[in-house]
Every structure is written in structure tokens, then in C-alpha cells.
Amino acid sequence: MDADRTPDPAQAPAPGARIHGPALLVGLSIMVAGTAVPALMTNAEGEADHLLATLLLWAMAAGFVRGVGFVPRHPLPRALLSGWACAAGLAAFAALRWVA
């Protein structure tokens, strides 16, 4: 009987694993902005700026991963793909793009 089966703890969602609207919105916004205005990832001479692109795409990836509710079990990916990492990548991008 299916009612008698105990749930497998390995299949249980991790604590905090649910849709995170703000992170998902940031990820989607970066995706649309990067597609519509690729000049965001260029330097003053109009050449591709790989550091800017890396920071922006890291923020986008972290926003998508955290936004859909996936929380990695290993500490390193959990830190690199968290909501805070999304905010840090976006803040570093903004600081390099418009402040520096």
C-alpha cells in the first residue's frame, strides 16, 4: 500500500527551497536587459568587457537558481548561487559599470 510507505528523507526539499520572487525577478530582468541592450557588457570603447559580463551573468545565474527554489547541498555552490550572491554580483557590476 502506498499509504504505508514512509517518505524518503533524501527526496525531501531542502529547508528554504521555495520560489523566491525577488531573485527570480532579478534573474529575468538581467536576461531581458542583456538581450535587449548588450552594450551593458561593453567598456567605454565599445569592446566586450569580460569582467562586467561575468559579474552580470553570475548575478543572473544566481537569481535563477535561487529564484526557482533550488538550494544546493554543498556549501560552495550554495554560497555562489544564493540570493546574496545575486545581490553581490549585481552590486559589483553596477559599481564597475557606473561608478568606476
Order of alpha helices (4+ residues) and beta strands (2+ residues): alpha-alpha-alpha-alpha
